[in-house]
Amino acid sequence: MRLNLKRFTALLIVTLSLTACQSVNEQEETQPEVTTEEQIKARALQDEFTREMIKSTKETEKGYYTLESKTGVYEMLFPTGGEIDGIGYTRKGESSEAFLAGILYNDKTEAQLSVRYTTVLSNDETGIGYAKELLTNSIGEDMTFNRIDGKGKVTYVAPFKKKETGSYGYGTYIHPDEGWGGVEIIYTGSCMDDPKSCGPEEEEFKKRAYKLISSVKFLNKNEAKK
């Protein structure tokens, strides 16, 4: 009996294909899926530039690392789902620094964080007034600032909403009790589509913004070197 070579070859290919598919399916069934929270937690650490600014890979508190400025002048909490734009990052020694970060939270809502530090401004009435004006011009909206004192710093924070772009958030200027300079923070959310798709709720959004704003801590040189 002669063997039909073409038929045998076709049968062999089909058999091998089925075996390979079965093997892949078995591997997928035995490998646990990575949870959304774990994926988000890894986001800041997977980006090389962002990881360079994270003080420790151990969470400072749930959902947050500590970000240490490359100026060595200040530090603040940073969401585990945050990623800094390394290309747009700028710094001039210990006198200035600016960066932009995109944030993804566990509930899949997003926010944008803009941070700018400078030692140019004095912390007297004139300097603070100028800092507020710069912040207002940067956002493009008139804002009423609330002053918060404590923990060796003074914080000026104001909410804003921009109807033409659908963006909203908080603009902040923070300066130490003594010395020159301060940190400007703009925390922004966006709602261009159906309001139901926007998030999180207003109170949760405010809580997240204030979490970062209130965490800013100015360091002395000795403390920064630890």
N, C-alpha and C positions, 0 to 999 in steps of 0.2 A: 504493500500500500504506500503510495507516494504522498508525502506531506506537502500541503499547499503552503508554500513559504510566505506568500503575501498575507494569507489569512492568519497564519501563526504570529506574524510580526504585529498585525493589528491587535490581535488578542492580547499579546504581551504588553503593548503600550497601554491598553485600557486597564489591565490588571495593575500595572505599576502606578498609574494615575490614581486609581481607587485606593491603593495602599498608602500613597503619599498623602491624599486628602484625609484619610482616616488618622494617620499619624499626626497631622497638623491639628485636627479637631481634638485629639486626645491631649495634645500639649496645651491647647487653649482652655480645655476643661480643667486641667490640673494647675494652671497658673492663675493665682488670684488677681482680680482686677484691681488696679490702683484707684483708690477713692479720689473724689474731686478735691477733698481737703488736702490730701497728700500731694496731689499734683500742684495745687496752688502754693502749698508750703515750700515746695521745691523751686518755685519760679524764681525767687530772689537769689537762691543759691546756684541755680543753673546758669544764670547770666554772669559771666566772668567779671565785668566791670562792677555790677551791683554787689557781688560777693566781696570785692575789695573794700567796700565801704561798710560792710556789716561787721560789727565789733566781735560777735561770736555767732557760730552756727547754732548755738542753743538759744531757743526762744527766751526773750526777756520776760514775756508773759504770753499767754495763749494768743496766737495769731500775729505776734509782733516780734521783730528783732530790734536790736539797738543799732542805729546808723551813726557812725562817727565821721564827722566832717574831716576832709583831708587837710583842712586848715589847722586842725587840732584845737579849734576855738569852741566848738559846740557839738552836741550830740542830741539825738531825738529818736523816738520810736519810729519804726518803719514796718509797714505791713509785710507779712511773709509772701503775699501775692504781688508785691511791687517789683518793678523793673526800671532801672535808671537808664536814660538815654546817654550812653557813654560818648557818642559822637558830639552831642550838643553840650556836654559838660565843659565848664570853664573854671579856671582858678588862677589867682595871682598870689602866690605865697600864702601868707596868713591874712592878707588884707581883703580878699574877695573870693567868692565862689558862687556858682549858679548851676542848677541842674533841673531837669524835668523828668518826672517818673509817671509811668502808667500803673494803675493799681487794679487788680482783680480780686474780689472778695469771694468767700465761700458760697455766697448766695448768687454768684455769677454777675453781680452788679459791678460797675466799673467807676473809677474816679481818676482824676489827674492831679498830680501834686507838683507845684512849682516852688522851688526854694532858692532864695538869693540872699547871700550874706555880704555885707560890706562894712568897712571901718571908716568910710568917708564922713558919715554923718555924726554930729555931736548929739548927745542925748538931752539937750536943753529944749526949751519950748520951740525955738526956731528949727532945730534939727528934726524934732519929732513931727512938727508941722509939715516940713518938706518931705519927710518919709511918707506921711499919709497922702500928700499930694501926688507923689510918684506912684504909689500903690493905686490910688483912684484913677490916675491917668492910664495906668497899665491895664486895668480892668475895663475902663471906659464907662463907669457908672458912678453916680454920686452915692456916697456911703456915709452912714452914721456909725462912728466907732464907739465901742464899749471898752472902758479901761479896766484891766484886771491887774492888781498888784500882788506880789508874793513870790517866794522862793528865789530871791535875788534877781528878779527881773520884773519888767513891766510889759504887759501885753495889750495891744490895741487890736480889736477884732470887729469886723462888720460883715453882715450878710449881703449878698448881691444876687440879682436876677437879670438876665439879658434876654428879652423876648425875641429879638431878631435872630439870635443864635440858638436859643433854647438851653443855654448854659446857666448854671446857678452855683452858688457856693459861698465860701468865706475868704475874705482878704484879711491878712494879719501882719502886723509889724511888732516884733518883740526885741527889746533891748535890755542889757544888763543894768542893774542899779548904778553901777559905776563904770566909767570908761566911755569909749566911743563905739559907734557901730551897732548893728543889729541884724536880725533875720527877718526877711519878708517871705511870707508863705501865702500861696493862693491854692486853695483846695476846691476843685471844680467837678461837678457832675453835669450830665447832659441829658436833655429830654426832647429830642427832635420828632419822635414818632407819637403814637398813641400814648397818652399819659399812663395807661395801665402797664405799659412796658417799661416805665421808668422806675427807678428804685435806688436805694431802699426808701422806706417811708421817711418823711421829713425829720422826725425826731431821731431816727437811727442815723440818718445822714449827718445831722448836727453832732451827734455823739461821736461818730467816727472822725469828723473834722476836728472837734475839740480834743479828742484823744491825742492826735498828732501835735496840735498847737500847744497844748499844755505840757507836752513831754519835752519841749525844747529846754536844754540845760546848757548854760555857759560854763566852760571849763577853764581853770587856770592852767598854765603851761605844765606845772608839775603833775597835775591830775591827768592831763591829756597823755602824758608819757607813760602812765602806768600800764 
